[in-house]
Amino acid sequence: MLGAGVVGVVTAWYLSRQGHAVTVIEQGESVAAGTSRANAGQLSYSFTDALARPEFLKKLPGVMLGSDPGILFRTWPSAALLRWGRVFLSQCTAPRARDNTVAVLQLAMRSSRLMDQLLEVVPIEFCFARAGKLVLLSNPEDVTNSGQNVVLKSEHGCVTELLTRSEAVGIEPALEEMRSQFVAAIYSRNDHVADARLFTEGLAERLRSDRAAEFRLGEAATGLVVEKNRVRKVVTERSEYAVDAVVACVGTGSAKLLLPLGIDPEICPVRGYSITLPQGSGAPSASISDLRNRIVLSRLGQSIRIAGFADFVDFRTRHDEARLDALLAIARHVAPLAADYEAEDMQRWAGFRPMTPDGRPRVGPTRIDGLFLNTGHGMLGFTLALATGDAVAEFVSRHSLRKSH
C-alpha cells in the first residue's frame, strides 16, 4: 500500500488484522511526515459540515477577492481546478450539502466507535483527551444555520447542543479571557483532542513489533504497472514490487499517481497551517473552533496547537511564513492567555489537505482490478481514518476472496 500518514497506517492496521501481508511504501523519511505531522489535533466526530453549501456560495465572490483573511486564493485556473470547481459549485445546494454532511457524519461516528475499540487493544500515548468541542458563532446567520444542523445531526444519532454565550463560558471558563466576539456556540461532549503524529507513530510501531507490516520509508512510488486492466506492480524510484492489490493513501499526491491511469480522484490541495506552543495560564480544556477568526485551539498535553486557514495556492509554499505570522497574530489577539507566545520552542507547520468537491473521501475499488483508494479526507483525515481504513480493508478482503475462487 502507498502512504504512511495517519490514513495509510490505519489502513495497514486493518489490512493486517484481516490477515493480509502488508508493505507500506512512503516517500517521507518517517511515518506521519506530511499532512499528519501537525494537524489541528481535533477528532471532530460531530462537526462534518460540508464546505460546499449555499451560505458559502454567497461568500465566494468575496473570498476570490481576498475579503476573508482565513482563505487565500492564489492559483492559476488549470483544467483540473476548473473541473474541481464545477463539481464544487454543483454541490452548493441545500439538499446536496445535507446529504454530504450526513454521509461524512456517519463515517465520523463509526470512526469514534472504532477508536474506542482500538485503544482497548493498542495502548498508545498520543495526548488523547475526551475534551469536548465548542464552535464559536459570531452572527445570527451562523446561529440559525448551526441550529438547523443540530436538528439534522440529532436525526442521525449525533448529539450536539446550541448554547448561549454564558452557557458556553460555563463549560469552558477560559472563554471569558478570550476576545472572540461570539454570541453563541455549538457544543459536543463527544469530540476529542489528540496528536495525529504520535498516534500514527505508535500504531506503526505496533505493526512493526507484531511483524504485521513492512515499512519502506524514503521511497517514493512513481507509478503503477497495469496489465489487462489489473494492477501488477508498484514502481518506485528504487525498485519494483509485484502486488496482488494496491491501496492508494497518498492524499494530494493522488492525482499525479492516478491520472495517468485515467482515474480522476477529484482532489484539490488546500494549504493549512499550525503553530504549537507551551500552554498559557488561560489555556482552554475543551477544543475551540472560532468560525469568525478561522482558527482552532487544542490542548495537547502541556502544549497548545493553534491551527487554521484554508488556502488555495496550488502546490506553492512561498506564502507559508506570512500566513503563519498571520495565524500567530490572530491567536495572540483572540486568545492572549491560551499559549506562551514568547516561548523559544515554537513549532511552525504547513501542509496540504486533500479536498474533494463534495467533502466525501474517495474510498473503495476503482475500475482497475486490484487498485483501491483511501484518500480525499480534506480537513478530517484523523477524524475519519479508522472508518475509511476499516472499510477499504473489507473491500480488499472481498477482492482477495473472489480471486481465490
Sequence and secondary structure as in RCSB ss.txt:
>XXXX:A:sequence
MLGAGVVGVVTAWYLSRQGHAVTVIEQGESVAAGTSRANAGQLSYSFTDALARPEFLKKLPGVMLGSDPGILFRT
WPSAALLRWGRVFLSQCTAPRARDNTVAVLQLAMRSSRLMDQLLEVVPIEFCFARAGKLVLLSNPEDVTNSGQNV
VLKSEHGCVTELLTRSEAVGIEPALEEMRSQFVAAIYSRNDHVADARLFTEGLAERLRSDRAAEFRLGEAATGLV
VEKNRVRKVVTERSEYAVDAVVACVGTGSAKLLLPLGIDPEICPVRGYSITLPQGSGAPSASISDLRNRIVLSRL
GQSIRIAGFADFVDFRTRHDEARLDALLAIARHVAPLAADYEAEDMQRWAGFRPMTPDGRPRVGPTRIDGLFLNT
GHGMLGFTLALATGDAVAEFVSRHSLRKSH
>XXXX:A:secstr
 B  SHHHHHHHHHHHHTT  EEEEESSSSTT STTSS   EE TT    SSSHHHHHHHHHHHTT  TT  B  
   HHHHHHHHHHHHT SHHHHHHHHHHHHHHHHHHHHHHHHHHHHS   S  B   EEEEE SHHHHHHHHHHH
HHHHTTT   EEEEHHHHHHH GGGGG     SEEEEETT EE  HHHHHHHHHHHHHHTT EEEEES  EEEEE
EETTEEEEEEESS EEE S EEE  GGGHHHHHGGGT     EEEEEEEEEEEB TT  SSEEEETTTTEEEEEE
TTEEEEEEEEEB TT  TTHHHHHHHHHHHHHHH TTTB TT TT EEEEEEEEE TTS  EEEE SSBTEEEEE
  GGGHHHHHHHHHHHHHHHHHHHHHHHH 
